Amino acid sequence: MKGSRYAPESRNLTDPASRRVVRQITSHPSIHHHPFFFVPAYDRAGEKLIFVSYRTGRPQLFFEERASGDLVQVTDCDDLADWSIYPSPDGRFVFFTAGTGAWRVDLASFKETKLADFGAVEMREKGMVGAAMGTTALSASGRWWAIPVKAGGMSRFVLVDTQTGESRVILERDTIGHPQFCPDDDNLILYAGSMTDRVWVVNRDGTGNRRAYEREDRMQWVTHEVWLPGRRAIAFVDWPRGLRLIDLETGAAPWLSRFPAWHAAPDADGRRFVCDTNFPDRGLHIIPLSTEAPGFLCASEATSEGAHWGGQFPYNDGPVAVEARQHTHPHPRFSPDGRRVVFTSDRTGHAQIYEVEIGGDA
């Protein structure tokens, strides 16, 4: 039940190749995962690590209390959308969708507040990837929350004012997935369109909806876009050829790295990325935005479901059903201080949360 505290489950391991310390944070024989790769897993102070656990039989919000190591259950609901979770920067709340409602839960009192009700809608598209995951976006100030809502043949982009509770639809179109507020501008939101036309931005008031990048040809696989802090620029994976950066002013998209990153997330300073890999799995790596070569961090040993990633771009002729359970993907993410990386791995047979110490100068 909410408010329950579980004894620490962590144990330290050593990566045999890098010799870095890898801490396994959860151990219960059930599914665990941290938020999606572009969503913070920690509050800014690094006092709580937010994750989802299925140990009660249903997905529920938990956090690791860093000072004690205790695992604290935050929710006890029937229909939590586990990839919708988004922690507030100050560590007070987590925002999430459940059923057809949008909720905020207080991490101290465990009080849940419904901020919006979307009525009789599907909420998410069918499937396991992209818009079907139901990810949401919170602005850097914590004031604005953007939620894609699938309703019949269209997707509505709903903006919630977390202070007043007011909500409104700012955009309607065929599909809206993976929203992300610019970390340096609460007025600018990145989102994913269709698989063949991925990278779009829109102003917070719904004006200025525009394509940020257009595919070069039918063979190019554009995916896993994310803001680069400190610059009005969007990094994306040109799978499996490397990592590129879109300049929003010019539209140019030069290469950042030719390393075959899969999910790549920047640190808070925008100086480097951490990524996982697939086809083949080379483990987790750090990609500096400098002349340095990418550096091996540790093995993830995750199963990383998704056979479609091993072939050519599969979506040119429309949606394709894929088996790609997201808790089998590492989705690495830096801690706020840049000294650790959190990732998920099902190496034990159940998806667990891990944290690897980077070491050296953060």
N, C-alpha and C positions, 0 to 999 in steps of 0.2 A: 504494500500500500504506500501511498505518497508519504514522504517523511521518513520512511524506513532507512536505517543506516546499515550497511553491510561492511564487515571487517575488510581491511585491505587484502587484495588478492595479488599484488604485484610481486614479481620476481625478476632478478637481473640475469640477463644472458649476455654472451659475448659473440658478436658476429665473427665467424672464423676467418673471413677474408680481410675485413677492415680492422678487426680487433676493437671496434667501438662497443660501448655498453648499450645494449638494447633492453629496455624495461618492458616486460609484459604486464599490462595494467589490469586486465580482466582475465578470469580463468574459468568462469562458469560455463558448462557445456551447452551453450546456446549462442544465438547470433548477437554480435556487438558490432557497432561501427560508429565512427565519429562523423561529423557533418561532411557534405560534399567538399571537393578539393578547394573550391574558391570561397567557402564559408568558414569563418573563424571557428576553431575548435575550443579556444580559450577566451576568457575575458582579457581585457588589455593588461590588467595587473598580473595575469598568470596565476590567479588563485584557484580557479576552477577549470577543469577540463570537461567539456560537455560531450555526452555520447548517448547512443540509443542502446538499450539492452532488451532482449526478448526473454530474459530469465523468468519472468512471471507468466509466460505463455503468450503475451502480446507485446508489441513494441512500446516501450515507455522511455521517457526522458530520465537520464541519470546525470550526475556529475561526480567527478573525483574531487574531493576536498584535498587540495594539494598539501596543506599543512599536516593533516592527520593521515592521509591515504585512504580514508573511508570513502565508500561508494554510496551516494545518497540518491534515493529514488524520488523523482520530482513529480511525476504524473501517475495517474491510475485511470486511464481512459480506454475506451473500446476501439477507437478508430483513429489513432494518431498516424498522421502521414509522416513517416520517419525521415524522409529526405527534405521535408519542409522546414526543419528546425533552424533557427538563427539566433545565437546568443546576442544580447545587448552588450555594447562595448564596456559599460560600467559594471557588468557582472551581476546586475540586479534581476534581470529577466531572461527568459527564452521565449521567442515567438515561434508559433507552429500552427499548422492547420490540422483539424481533426473533423472527420465527416465533411460537412459543407460549411464549417465555421472557421474563423480565424481567431486565435487565442494568444493570450500572453499569460505566462505563469511567473509568479514571484519566487525566486530561488531561496528566500528566507522563510516566508510564511506558507509557500506552496499554494497560495490562492491563485485560482485561474479566473481570468477575465475574458469574456468573449467580446472581441472588438468589431467583428463583422459576421453576418450570416448571409450566405450567397444563395440560399433557397434550393430549389430542386434542380441541381446541376450535376454534371459528372465530375467536376473539379479537375481531373487530369485526363490526358489522353491515354489510350491503351498502350501497353508495352512496358519495357524496362529501361529505356534510355531516353535522353533528351527531355522534351516537355512532359513525358509520361512520369518522370521522377517527382514532379511537383515541387521543385526547389523554389524558394522565395528569396527576397532581398531586403536588407535593412540598411538605411543610410548610415554614413559614418557618425553622424550626430545622434543616431538612434531615434530621430523624430519621424522618419518616413519608412513605411513598409510596403513593398510592392509585391503583389501576388497574382500570378496568372491563374485564371479560372476558365476551365473548359465548359462551355454551355452550348449544347447542341452542335451545330456546324461551325461555331466560331469560338475564338478565345478572347476573353476580356482581361485587360490589364487593370487590376484594381489597386488604387493607391489608398493606404490607410494612414491617417494622421494619428500617431500613437499617443499624442498628448490629449487631443480632443475626442478621439474615437470616430471622427468623421471619415467616411470612405466614399470614393467615387471612381467610376470607370474612366481611365484616361486614354485608352486605345482599344480598338477591336480589330482583329485580323484573323487569318486562317490558323496560325499557330504562334504561341509565345512560350519560350522555354528559357530556363537558366538565367533569370534576371540578375543583374549586378549593378548596384550604385557605384558610380565613380568614387573612389576613396578620397578624392580631393575636391569633389563638387557634388553636393546633394541634389543638384538640379539636373543631373545627367545619368541616364540609365542605359546600360548595355543589355541586350537580350538576343536570344537565338531565334531566328526564323526557321524555315524549313531546312531539311538536311542539305538541300542543294543551294540554299541562299541563306547562310547562317548568321552573319554578323550585322546586327542593326543597333542603332542607338535612338533614343527618344528623350525629349525633355520631360521633366517631372510633371509638368502640366499637360502633357500629351501632345504638345506642338513639336515640330521639327523631327518627325519620324523619318529616318533616313537610313539607307544602306551604308555601312561603313567599309565594306569590302565585297567585291564581286569575284566569284570564282574565275580562275583563268581558263579552265576547260573542264570537260566532263570527267576527266580522270582525277582532278584535284580533290583531295579530301580535307576540307576545312572543319576543324573541330576544337573543342575544349578551349574556348576563348576566355580571357581574363584580363582585367585592368592591370596596368603596370603603375604602382604608386609613384607619385611625384611627377607624372607626365600624363597628359591627355592622350594616352596611347593604349592600344589593346593588343596584347599578345595572343597568338593562336597557334595551335599545332597544325602544321601542314603534313598530315600523316601519310607515310611514316618518314618523311624527308627531313623534318626538323622543326624548329621554332621560329616564328616570324613576328614582326611588330608593326601594327597599323598606326600610322601617324594620322590622327583625325583631321588635321588641318590640310594635309596634302593628299591623303589617300594612299601614299606610298607604303609598301609593306616589305621592307628589307629583311634579310635573314638575321636572326639573333644567334642561331646556332644550327649546325647541321646534325647535331646529335638527335637520335630518334626518340624524343620525349613522347610520352603518352598523355598523362595528366601532369601539367606543369604549373606550379603556384609560386608567385614571387614572395620574397620576404617583405617586411614592413617598409624597408628603405628602398625597395626596387633595385637592389644591387645584384641579385642572383635569384635563380629559380631552383626549386627542388622538384624532381619528377620521378615517376615510376616508368617502367618500360614493359614492352610486350612484343612477342613475335620477332625476336626472342626476348625472354625476360632476362634482363641484365642486372636487375636489382634497382635500388633507388640511387639517384645521382644528384649532385648539385652542379648547376650550370651557372657559372659567373658571367655577368655582363661585362666581360673584359677579354683580354687576349688569352686568359688561362683556359686550359682544356677542362671539360666536365670531369668531376671527381666522383669516384664510387663512394657511396655512403654505407650501404648495407644491403643484404639480401632481404627481400620481403617474403619469399616463398608462398605468396598468395596464388590461388588457382587462376585468378583473373579471367573469368568466364567471358566468352564472346569470340566465337570462331570467325565471325565476320571480319574482325580486325586483321586476320591473317591473309586477306585477299584484297581485291580491288574495291574501290568505292561502290557499295551495293545499292544506293538509294536513287539512282538516276531515273528509274521507272516507277517510283513511288515507295511507300512504306514497306519495310521488310520486317517480319517477325524474327527476333533474335533471342537467344538464351544468354542473358548477360546480367545475372544477379549482382547488383552493385556492391553488396557487402563482400564479394569475392575480389574486389579491386582495392589496391592499397590507398589511392587518393592522398598522397603525402601532403602535409601542410606544416609550415614553420610555426613555432611558438612565437609569441609577441616579441620576446627578446632575441629571437633568432638563434638560440643556443641548442634547440632541440627540434626534432621533426616527429610529428605524430602520424601514424599510418595504421591501416587495418590489414590483417592477414588471417586467412583460414588455414594456416600451415598445420594446426593441431587437429583439423577436422571441423572446427567451429571458428567462426570469425571472431577474433579478439582484437583489442586495442593495444598498440605498441608505441613506444617512444624511443627514439635513438638520440644519443648525445652526439652532437657534432664535434665538440672539442675545439680547442684553439680559439682564435679571435672571432667572435660572432660578427 
